[in-house]
């Protein structure tokens, strides 16, 4: 009788293994951390066509690789969680829906933890290198080159990025002409360069990059109390609200990245992106 029991258990084991691991298919590999990123917002994320020791393949863009500050922070987090990083390029307005549908596990895409977004998802601690501030990028020959406050942009044609705070905050500029938003950052820059817009709203880190890359552009920054009022903590990773354990582990990993390490990462990113864009 015992022989029949042992034989039966053996048959069941083979059946389970075959059905769960697909017979000829290999057993499951290391679990992955699936992140979503816009991959179109330097210096935080961009795509390139040459593989390097820094970038990560974009799984839904064959032949493309993701690099940038967001990506480098995500790599560290994935390593700490002992997961393989998987990057998916997703348009900005689809990031939160993709997260909540389960297409990705985390958003690493320079996302700010606004009160409105907190209604849909949960946010990690901030991982930016410095406090996020908004400025206005103009041409060097612009009549607004001497502006020091938002009031100085009265009558100016200002553009932002669709679906972001870069567009929402334009209403804070008294008397400004709020242009239809651009679908991406590069579109904003092009609008300024071709004269369609007098200026575009941009965060200071990204603005400095474009200012350095194009000497015909100048970044107008504001002193405290003279610029935009923005209600958020800063750049964070986004997870589904019920993924509390994952959020806890991400925060531990982020907390282990010292400020000096974050600066080193950003310096490296800036150096590389100057050669790509």
N, C-alpha and C positions, 0 to 999 in steps of 0.2 A: 504494500500500500504506500509506504514511504517513497518507494522508487517512482510511483506514478505521480505523487505530489511534487517531487523534485523535477520530474520531466515536465509537468504542467507549468511549473513556475519558470522553467527555462524557456518554454515556448512563449509564454506571456512576455518575458523579458525581451526576447528577440522581436516580438511583434511591436512592443512599445518603442524600442530603439529604432526599428525600421520606420515606423510611422512618424516619430517625432524628429528624427534626424535624416529622413529622406533616403534611406538605403545607401545609395552610392554617394550622397552628398556628405561633405565633411561636417563634423560636430560644430556647434556654435563657437565663433571666435570671441575675442575680447569685446565686451559691451562698448557702445559708442555714446558720446555726448553730441547730440545733433543740435547745432546752433543755426540760427537764422541771422543774416546780416545783409544790409543793403549793398555792401561792396561798391559804393559809389560816393564816399564821403571822406576824402583825405583830410587829415592824416589818420583817421580812425579805421577806415577800411577801404580797400580798392581791389580790383582784379587785374591780373597780368597773365601773360601767355607763356612765360618761362618759369619752370620750376626751380626753386631755390631751397636752401636749408631753412629758410624762414617761413615761407608761405605754405598754404594747405590747399589741396585740390578742392574745387567747388563741385560738389557731387551732381548738381543739375546743370552744369555748364562745362561740357567736355572740353578739355584742353585749356581751361582757365584755372587760376590759382588765386587764393585770397591772402592778402597781407594787410597790415595796418595795426594800430594800437589795440583796437577791439579784439582782433584776431590773436595777437600775441598774449593778451591777458587771458583770453579763452583757452589758449594752449596750456598756460600754466595751471589754470583751474582744472582742465581735463586731466593733466598729469597728476595733480594732487588727488583727484577722485579715482585715479587709475582707470581712466576711460580713454578710448581713441576719439580724437576730435574729428567731427564731420561737419563741414560747412555747406550751407545751402544759401544761394543768393535769392533774396526775396525783396520785392518792391516794398517801399516804406509802408504804404497803407495796408499791405497784406501781412505784415509781421505779426501783429497781435492776433488776427484771425487764424493764421497758420499755427501759432503757438497753441491757441485754445482748441484747435481741431486735432492737435496731436501730431502735426507734420514735423514739428521740431520740439526740442526739449527746453531750450533757452534762447532768448534774444540777446545777442551781443552786437549792438548796432548804434552806439552813441545815443541810446534812448534815455530821456529825462523822466524822472519819477513824478510826473505831474499828478495833481489830484484827479483829473479826469481819467487818466490811464490807470490809476490805482483802483478804479471801479471795475476794471476788466482783468487785471493781472496783478501779481505781487512783484516787488522789486528788491534787489539785493542792496547791500551797502554800496556807496559810490566807489568807482575804480578809476576816475579820471586823474590826470596828473596835477591839475590846478582847478580852481573854482571856475565854473562855466560863466562866461559873460558874453553878451551880445554887442556887436558893433555894426557899423555900416561901411561897406566897401564902395568907394567911388573912384572915378578917374582922377588922375593928378591935375588935369586941367578943369576939373569941375568947379562951378561957382560955389559949391558947398564944401570946398576943401578946408575952409577955415572954421567949419562948424564945431561947436564945443558942447551943444545941448541938442536934445530932440527938437526943441522949438526952432532951431536954425534950419530945419529941413522943411519948413512950411512951403507948400507948393511943389515940392520935389516928387518925382515919380519913383516910387520905391517898390521893389519886388522881393518876394520871399519864396520858400519852397513849399509846394503843395502838401497839405496834411501835417505840417510841422509848426512849432512855435515861431519859427523864423518868419512865417507868414502871419500868424495870429497877432504878434506883437506890433505889427505895423499900425494898428488902430491907436497905439499910444503916441504916434507922431502927429502933433496938432497940424491940421491943414495939409497933410501929405496926400498925394494921389496914390491910392492903393491899387497897383497893377494886378492883373490876373497872375496867380502864382505859377512858378516854373515847376515842371515835374522832377527836377533834380538840381543839384548845386551848380553843375557846369552850365546849365541853361540860365541860371541867375547871372553868372559871370559874363556869359555871352551877351545878355541883355544890357549889362552895364557897358561893355566894350563897344557894342554897336549903337549905343545911344538910345535904345528903347527905354532904358531905365536910367535914372540919375544915380541910383544906388541900390544895393541889396543888403538885406539883414543877414548877418553871418556870425557864428561864434568866433571868438578872438583867435583860438588856435588855428582853425581852418582859414580864417582871414589872413593871418600872417603868412601862411603857406602861399596863398594866391598873390599876396603882395610881393613876396620874394621871387615868385616865378614870373611875374609880369610887372615890370617897372613902371607901367603906365597906370597902375592901380595903387590906391592909398587907403589904409584902414583908419576910419574915424572912430576912436574910442572915447568913452565918456567917464567922467569922474563920478564917484558915488553920489546918487541923488539926481544926476543929470541925464541918466540914460534910461534903458528899459527896466521895467519892473517885472521880474520873472519869478514865479512861485514854484520852486522845486529844489531838491537837495543837490542834484547833479546827475552825471552819467552813471547808469546802473544796468545790471543784467536783469532781464525780465523772465519770470517763470509763471506757470499756471498757479492759481491761488491755492489749489489743494496739494501742490508739490512742496509741502513744508520741509520735509526731510532734505530734499535736493537743495532748497534755498538755504537751509542751515549749513550744509556742507560747502556750498558756494561761498557763503560769507566767511567761513573759516579759512578757505583757500585764499580769498581776497585779502583777509586780514594778515595773512602771512607774507604778502608782497609789500616790502618796505617802500617808503616814499623814494628813497634813493634808487631802488630797483625800477620803480615806475618811470623815473626820469631817464634812466639809462635806456629803457625800452622805447620811450618816446623819441629820444635823441637818435637811436638807431633807425626807427621808423621814418623820421624826417629825412635822415641821410639817404635812405633807400628810395623814398618816393621822389626825391629830386632827380633821380636817375631814370625813373619810370615814366613820370608825367612831364 
